[in-house]
């Protein structure tokens, strides 16, 4: 069984980089890290 939190963090990181390259986007990873 894989770690869902690690997977979600990776997906969030990739999405964050992709959105950041387009324009300044809010940090979605903060929601995962705060919890």
Residue frames as qw, qx, qy, qz and C-alpha x, y, z in Angstrom:
[[0.000, 0.890, 0.456, 0.000, 0.00, 0.00, 0.00],
 [0.451, 0.376, -0.013, 0.809, 1.51, 3.32, -1.05],
 [0.207, -0.445, -0.420, 0.763, 1.60, 6.45, 1.06],
 [0.210, 0.782, 0.540, 0.231, -1.31, 8.61, -0.09],
 [0.211, -0.922, -0.059, 0.319, 0.06, 11.72, 1.63],
 [0.433, -0.429, 0.489, 0.625, 3.38, 11.39, -0.21],
 [0.363, 0.372, 0.704, 0.484, 1.58, 10.85, -3.51],
 [0.040, 0.906, 0.421, 0.021, -0.69, 13.85, -2.91],
 [0.325, -0.798, 0.148, 0.485, 2.34, 15.95, -2.01],
 [0.445, -0.132, 0.616, 0.636, 4.09, 14.92, -5.25],
 [0.245, 0.624, 0.651, 0.357, 1.02, 15.67, -7.37],
 [0.126, -0.944, -0.242, 0.188, 0.61, 19.00, -5.62],
 [0.415, -0.594, 0.329, 0.606, 4.28, 19.84, -6.24],
 [0.383, 0.153, 0.675, 0.612, 4.02, 19.01, -9.94],
 [0.095, 0.795, 0.563, 0.205, 0.79, 20.98, -10.28],
 [0.276, -0.874, -0.081, 0.391, 2.32, 23.88, -8.37],
 [0.405, -0.361, 0.472, 0.695, 5.35, 24.02, -10.68],
 [0.284, 0.405, 0.707, 0.506, 3.12, 23.75, -13.74],
 [0.036, -0.893, -0.446, -0.052, 0.85, 26.56, -12.55],
 [0.381, -0.756, 0.063, 0.528, 3.77, 28.68, -11.36],
 [0.422, -0.063, 0.535, 0.729, 5.31, 28.57, -14.82],
 [0.125, 0.658, 0.604, 0.431, 2.06, 29.94, -16.26],
 [0.121, -0.721, -0.002, -0.683, 1.32, 32.60, -13.65],
 [0.018, -0.287, 0.692, -0.662, 1.52, 33.26, -9.93],
 [0.659, -0.340, -0.553, -0.379, -0.77, 30.67, -8.37],
 [0.559, -0.623, 0.309, -0.452, -1.68, 30.16, -4.68],
 [0.136, 0.375, -0.906, 0.145, 0.26, 27.48, -2.83],
 [0.812, -0.205, -0.291, -0.462, -1.99, 24.43, -2.61],
 [0.659, 0.095, -0.681, 0.305, 0.62, 22.42, -0.70],
 [0.103, -0.342, 0.475, -0.804, 0.03, 24.60, 2.37],
 [0.768, -0.226, -0.031, -0.598, -3.30, 22.84, 2.90],
 [0.904, 0.020, -0.424, 0.042, -1.57, 19.43, 2.98],
 [0.468, 0.280, -0.545, 0.637, 1.30, 20.62, 5.17],
 [0.308, -0.406, 0.288, -0.811, -0.93, 22.45, 7.67],
 [0.877, -0.228, -0.058, -0.418, -2.94, 19.26, 8.27]]
